[in-house]
Amino acid sequence: MSQRPGPEQPEDGGTAAGRRQPDPTRRNARSRAAILMASLQLVGEVGYARLTIEAIAARAGVGKQTIYRWWPSKAAVLLDAFTEGGGEGGPEAAVPDTGDLAADLRAVLRATADEFSDPAFEAPYRALAVAGAQDAELAREFDARLTDVGTELYVARLRSARDAGQIRGDVDLRLAADMLTGPFFQRWLARRGPLDHAFTDALVDAVLAGLRPRD
């Protein structure tokens, strides 16, 4: 005897529970990922000045209102893209602690120089740095997510060296970290010379000469 399927017995022989409805959370996640990837690709191709929300939306295959629903500006999109994806970990993902402070600092600054010389990293980072000069809120967020995090990693390594007696006990650790990173970023931003290993090694040597215990 035949029986028409009830609410829990669909025509296709499955169950209502087996026929899943579209998951808006998953769809939103896919759209967000596509938008972030599109912004990173485009800023590398056309530069920040020519980057537009419309272009990002077209590349990501979404409507521009979808972008505006989640971000107020192209700079905000790019910041999330850089910190959540392409720039994850920032330029200083870790400062090693082998017991040799000079070698550790040379290693991390060499790796940072290599990363800043990679167009895929350099383009969005430079765009954010330039945009931050004109947008105080973006600059604060940029510092909170990237600059401050990197500084704290250097401070932690310098603190370990101070505890081991490798640098003086009266050293201001944050100032010392700024002495390491400030000239690096100044050279990179202004393009005033090669950002190579010879430069980073000389920078480490110059800074540590002023930090080591006096005889």
C-alpha positions as CSV (number, residue, x, y, z in Angstrom):
1,M,0.0,0.0,0.0
2,S,1.4,3.3,-1.0
3,Q,1.6,6.2,1.4
4,R,2.3,9.9,0.7
5,P,5.4,11.1,2.4
6,G,4.7,13.1,5.5
7,P,6.7,16.0,6.8
8,E,9.6,13.8,7.9
9,Q,9.5,11.6,4.8
10,P,10.5,13.7,1.7
11,E,9.7,12.7,-1.9
12,D,13.4,11.9,-2.5
13,G,13.4,9.2,0.0
14,G,15.7,11.1,2.4
15,T,14.7,12.8,5.6
16,A,13.9,16.4,6.3
17,A,17.0,16.5,8.5
18,G,19.1,15.2,5.7
19,R,18.1,18.0,3.3
20,R,20.3,20.7,4.7
21,Q,19.4,24.3,4.2
22,P,22.2,26.7,3.0
23,D,24.4,27.8,5.8
24,P,24.6,31.6,5.8
25,T,27.6,31.5,8.2
26,R,29.6,29.3,5.8
27,R,28.5,31.5,2.8
28,N,29.5,34.6,4.7
29,A,32.9,33.1,5.6
30,R,33.5,32.3,1.9
31,S,32.6,35.8,0.8
32,R,34.8,37.3,3.5
33,A,37.7,35.2,2.5
34,A,37.2,36.1,-1.2
35,I,37.1,39.8,-0.4
36,L,40.2,39.7,1.7
37,M,42.1,37.8,-0.9
38,A,40.9,40.2,-3.7
39,S,42.1,43.2,-1.8
40,L,45.6,41.8,-1.3
41,Q,45.8,40.8,-5.0
42,L,44.6,44.1,-6.3
43,V,46.8,46.3,-4.1
44,G,49.8,44.5,-5.4
45,E,48.5,44.9,-9.0
46,V,47.3,48.5,-9.1
47,G,48.6,50.1,-5.9
48,Y,46.6,51.6,-3.0
49,A,45.7,54.9,-4.8
50,R,43.8,53.0,-7.5
51,L,42.4,50.3,-5.3
52,T,38.6,50.7,-5.0
53,I,35.7,48.9,-3.2
54,E,34.1,48.4,-6.6
55,A,37.2,46.6,-7.9
56,I,37.5,44.4,-4.8
57,A,33.8,43.5,-5.1
58,A,34.2,42.6,-8.7
59,R,37.3,40.5,-8.1
60,A,35.6,38.7,-5.1
61,G,32.3,38.1,-7.0
62,V,30.2,40.0,-4.4
63,G,28.2,43.2,-4.4
64,K,29.9,46.3,-3.0
65,Q,27.2,46.6,-0.4
66,T,28.4,43.3,1.0
67,I,31.8,44.9,1.6
68,Y,30.3,48.1,3.1
69,R,28.2,46.0,5.4
70,W,31.4,44.7,7.0
71,W,34.0,47.4,6.5
72,P,33.8,51.2,6.4
73,S,36.6,51.7,3.9
74,K,39.1,50.0,1.6
75,A,41.8,50.6,4.2
76,A,39.8,48.7,6.8
77,V,39.4,45.8,4.3
78,L,43.1,45.8,3.6
79,L,44.1,45.9,7.3
80,D,42.0,42.8,8.0
81,A,43.3,41.1,4.9
82,F,46.9,41.7,5.9
83,T,46.6,40.8,9.6
84,E,44.2,37.8,9.1
85,G,45.8,36.3,6.0
86,G,48.6,37.5,3.9
87,G,50.4,39.3,6.7
88,E,49.6,36.8,9.5
89,G,52.2,37.0,12.2
90,G,53.5,40.3,11.0
91,P,57.1,41.1,10.1
92,E,58.4,39.7,13.4
93,A,56.6,36.4,13.9
94,A,59.1,35.3,16.6
95,V,62.4,36.4,18.1
96,P,64.5,33.3,18.7
97,D,66.3,32.9,22.1
98,T,69.4,30.7,21.6
99,G,71.3,32.5,24.3
100,D,73.3,34.5,21.7
101,L,71.5,37.9,21.6
102,A,73.4,39.3,18.6
103,A,72.9,36.2,16.5
104,D,69.2,36.1,17.4
105,L,68.6,39.7,16.5
106,R,70.6,39.4,13.3
107,A,68.5,36.4,12.4
108,V,65.1,38.0,13.0
109,L,66.0,41.3,11.3
110,R,67.5,39.5,8.3
111,A,64.2,37.5,8.0
112,T,62.2,40.8,8.3
113,A,64.3,42.4,5.6
114,D,63.6,39.5,3.3
115,E,59.9,39.7,4.0
116,F,59.8,43.4,3.4
117,S,61.5,42.8,0.1
118,D,58.8,40.4,-1.0
119,P,56.2,42.4,-3.2
120,A,53.3,40.3,-1.9
121,F,54.1,41.5,1.6
122,E,55.5,44.9,0.9
123,A,52.6,46.3,-1.2
124,P,49.8,46.0,1.4
125,Y,52.1,46.9,4.3
126,R,53.3,50.1,2.5
127,A,49.8,50.9,1.5
128,L,48.6,50.7,5.1
129,A,51.5,52.7,6.4
130,V,50.8,55.5,3.9
131,A,47.0,55.4,4.6
132,G,47.6,55.5,8.3
133,A,49.4,58.8,8.0
134,Q,46.1,60.3,6.9
135,D,43.8,58.3,9.1
136,A,44.4,58.4,12.8
137,E,42.0,55.6,13.6
138,L,43.6,53.3,11.1
139,A,47.0,54.2,12.4
140,R,46.0,53.3,15.9
141,E,44.6,50.0,14.8
142,F,47.7,49.3,12.6
143,D,49.9,49.9,15.6
144,A,47.8,47.7,17.9
145,R,47.7,44.8,15.5
146,L,51.2,45.0,14.1
147,T,53.7,47.5,15.4
148,D,53.0,47.1,19.1
149,V,53.0,43.3,18.8
150,G,56.4,43.3,17.1
151,T,57.8,45.7,19.6
152,E,56.7,43.5,22.5
153,L,58.5,40.5,21.0
154,Y,61.8,42.4,20.9
155,V,61.2,43.7,24.4
156,A,60.7,40.1,25.7
157,R,64.0,39.0,24.0
158,L,65.9,41.9,25.4
159,R,64.5,41.3,28.8
160,S,65.8,37.8,28.7
161,A,69.2,39.1,27.7
162,R,69.1,41.7,30.5
163,D,68.3,38.9,33.0
164,A,71.3,36.9,31.7
165,G,73.6,39.9,32.1
166,Q,74.1,40.4,28.4
167,I,72.9,44.0,28.4
168,R,73.0,46.5,31.2
169,G,70.4,46.4,33.9
170,D,69.4,50.1,33.5
171,V,68.5,49.7,29.8
172,D,65.0,51.0,28.8
173,L,63.9,47.9,26.9
174,R,61.2,49.6,24.9
175,L,63.6,52.3,23.8
176,A,66.1,49.6,22.9
177,A,63.5,47.8,20.8
178,D,62.7,51.1,19.0
179,M,66.4,51.6,18.3
180,L,66.4,48.3,16.5
181,T,63.2,48.8,14.5
182,G,63.1,52.6,14.0
183,P,66.0,52.9,11.5
184,F,64.8,49.7,9.8
185,F,61.4,51.2,9.1
186,Q,62.8,54.6,8.2
187,R,65.0,53.1,5.5
188,W,62.2,51.0,4.2
189,L,59.6,53.8,4.1
190,A,61.9,56.4,2.6
191,R,63.8,53.9,0.4
192,R,67.1,55.5,1.4
193,G,69.2,52.5,0.8
194,P,69.2,48.8,0.4
195,L,67.3,46.8,3.0
196,D,69.7,43.9,3.0
197,H,71.5,41.7,5.5
198,A,74.6,43.9,5.6
199,F,72.4,46.8,6.8
200,T,70.5,44.8,9.4
201,D,73.7,43.2,10.8
202,A,75.3,46.7,11.1
203,L,72.2,47.9,12.8
204,V,72.3,45.1,15.4
205,D,76.0,45.7,16.1
206,A,75.5,49.5,16.5
207,V,72.6,49.1,18.9
208,L,74.2,46.4,21.0
209,A,77.4,48.4,21.4
210,G,75.4,50.9,23.4
211,L,73.5,48.3,25.5
212,R,76.2,45.9,26.6
213,P,77.6,46.1,30.2
214,R,80.4,48.6,30.7
215,D,83.7,47.1,31.8
